[in-house]
């Protein structure tokens, strides 16, 4: 078990992935003749494995190695067969911790696709509306369980097809995922922005400031003052940017940090409570139950079971 407080390093801000970064040398398909669906496969280590985001949805299947996965404010373990759907501009990264010398030739099978064509199609084709609830959930990242082998078969069918056949294979993949009930949402908070990059950077600055001070008394008034806003202006801006009130957002980040400590250290629950910024254990347990649906002790027990085979 890692030593107390030993956590995986994270870069401060996610890098935005642009089209000019997507070269065939890194595993991307040549976009010549492609439509809205882009496939990617790559090994590890690779320059593609970094804390980043992009404008597309991403279906991400791990085929080898184990390690840490970061999606929004969620930190967990991954292993071969893990399938995750991330929404547009949701930061993410997979970091392998058991890579053999020389790396592995294939670790990730990925499909990227844009938001607007699917939503526009749903307005004209009622059957397409069945995908929309899943796409809404993808804002927080979705991990699908017991779908690894099927996911690989679907990826290979999409990759090997072109034109209308590729689109049909892609929709077949999404339609199965849309009705798959064994899944969980990952990020407690929504970190993507519908606005411009400057707005996203401002949101990331807020997020970083809160993360760096989770154990302190964090008030909306102080945050508003730091951004030259009135408290009411800040509250409206914050709700629009994150989908949460400031208090709910901070509580969710504190609970997420507590989950990280419960999984990665042997600290007592009471010690974790105070370290993440709660002032009494009863309130901590209540908030934890509200957000995670179980007590901190049960979360620790279940996390050890679910990720038993991970590094």
Residue pairs with C-beta under 8 A, 6 or more apart in sequence:
1 264
1 265
1 266
2 264
2 265
3 265
4 265
4 266
4 267
5 265
6 264
6 265
7 260
7 264
8 68
8 70
8 75
8 95
10 51
10 70
11 50
11 51
12 208
13 51
13 201
13 204
13 208
14 51
14 52
14 53
14 91
14 204
15 50
15 51
15 52
15 53
16 52
16 53
16 54
16 197
17 52
17 53
17 54
19 31
22 28
22 31
22 38
22 40
24 30
26 42
26 46
26 47
26 48
27 40
27 41
27 42
27 43
27 46
27 48
28 38
28 40
29 38
29 39
29 40
31 38
33 162
35 163
35 166
35 167
36 113
36 114
36 117
36 167
37 111
37 112
37 113
37 158
37 166
37 167
37 170
38 56
38 111
38 112
38 113
39 109
39 110
39 111
39 155
39 158
39 159
40 48
40 108
40 109
40 110
40 111
40 112
41 106
41 108
41 109
41 110
41 159
42 48
42 106
42 107
42 108
42 110
43 103
43 104
43 105
43 106
43 107
43 108
44 64
44 65
44 96
44 99
44 103
44 104
44 107
44 108
45 96
45 99
45 103
48 108
49 93
49 94
49 95
49 96
50 93
51 70
51 91
51 92
51 93
52 91
52 92
52 93
53 89
53 90
53 91
53 92
53 192
54 88
54 89
54 112
55 88
55 89
55 114
55 115
56 88
56 112
56 113
56 114
56 115
57 85
57 86
57 87
57 88
57 112
57 113
57 114
57 115
57 135
57 138
58 85
58 86
58 92
58 110
58 111
58 112
59 83
59 84
59 85
59 110
59 111
59 112
59 151
59 155
59 173
59 177
60 83
60 84
60 85
60 86
60 92
60 94
60 108
60 109
60 110
61 81
61 82
61 83
61 108
61 109
61 110
61 148
61 151
61 152
61 155
62 78
62 79
62 80
62 81
62 82
62 83
62 94
62 107
62 108
63 80
63 81
63 106
63 107
63 108
63 109
63 152
64 80
64 104
64 106
64 107
65 80
65 96
65 97
65 98
65 99
65 104
65 107
66 77
66 78
66 79
66 80
66 96
66 97
66 98
66 309
66 310
66 311
67 77
67 78
67 94
67 95
67 96
67 97
67 98
67 310
67 311
68 75
68 76
68 77
68 78
68 94
68 95
68 97
69 75
69 76
69 77
69 78
69 82
69 84
69 92
69 93
69 94
69 95
70 91
70 92
70 93
70 94
70 95
71 84
71 86
71 90
71 91
71 92
71 141
71 186
71 187
72 90
72 91
72 92
72 140
72 141
72 186
72 187
72 188
72 189
72 190
72 191
73 187
73 188
73 189
73 191
73 207
73 252
73 253
73 256
74 141
74 186
74 187
74 188
74 256
75 256
75 259
75 260
76 143
76 186
76 263
76 307
77 263
77 307
77 310
77 311
78 94
78 310
79 307
79 309
79 310
80 148
81 147
81 148
81 149
81 151
82 143
82 148
83 143
83 144
83 147
83 148
83 151
84 92
84 141
84 142
84 143
84 144
84 186
85 134
85 138
85 141
85 142
85 144
85 177
86 92
86 138
86 141
87 135
87 138
87 139
87 140
87 141
87 192
88 114
88 115
88 192
89 191
89 192
89 193
89 200
90 138
90 139
90 140
90 141
90 187
90 190
90 191
90 192
91 191
92 141
94 107
94 108
96 104
96 107
97 311
98 311
109 151
109 152
109 155
111 155
111 158
111 170
111 173
113 170
115 135
118 128
118 131
118 135
119 132
119 135
121 128
122 128
122 129
122 131
122 132
130 175
130 178
130 179
131 174
131 175
131 178
133 178
134 142
134 174
134 177
134 178
137 185
139 190
139 192
139 243
140 185
140 186
140 187
140 188
140 189
140 190
141 185
141 186
141 187
142 183
142 184
142 185
142 186
143 183
143 184
143 186
144 151
144 177
144 180
144 182
144 183
145 182
145 183
145 184
146 182
147 177
147 180
147 182
150 176
151 173
154 169
154 172
154 173
154 176
155 173
157 169
157 172
157 173
158 166
158 169
158 170
158 173
161 168
161 169
188 252
188 253
188 255
188 256
188 291
189 242
189 243
189 244
189 249
189 252
189 253
190 242
190 243
190 244
191 203
191 204
191 207
191 242
192 200
193 199
193 200
193 203
193 241
199 241
202 227
203 241
203 242
206 223
206 227
206 238
206 241
209 223
209 226
210 218
210 223
210 249
210 250
210 253
211 253
214 250
214 253
214 254
214 257
214 276
214 277
215 274
215 275
215 276
215 277
216 277
217 277
218 250
218 277
220 231
220 234
220 235
220 238
220 246
220 247
221 231
223 234
223 238
223 246
224 230
224 231
224 233
224 234
224 235
227 234
229 237
234 246
235 245
235 246
238 244
238 245
238 246
238 249
239 245
242 249
244 252
250 277
251 287
251 291
252 291
254 276
254 277
254 278
254 287
255 276
255 287
255 288
255 291
255 292
257 276
258 272
258 273
258 276
258 284
258 288
258 296
259 292
259 299
259 303
261 267
261 272
261 275
261 276
262 269
262 272
262 296
262 299
262 300
262 303
263 300
263 303
263 304
263 307
265 272
267 275
269 281
269 284
269 296
269 297
269 300
270 281
272 296
273 280
273 281
273 284
276 284
278 284
278 287
284 296
285 295
285 296
288 294
288 295
288 296
288 299
289 295
292 299
294 302
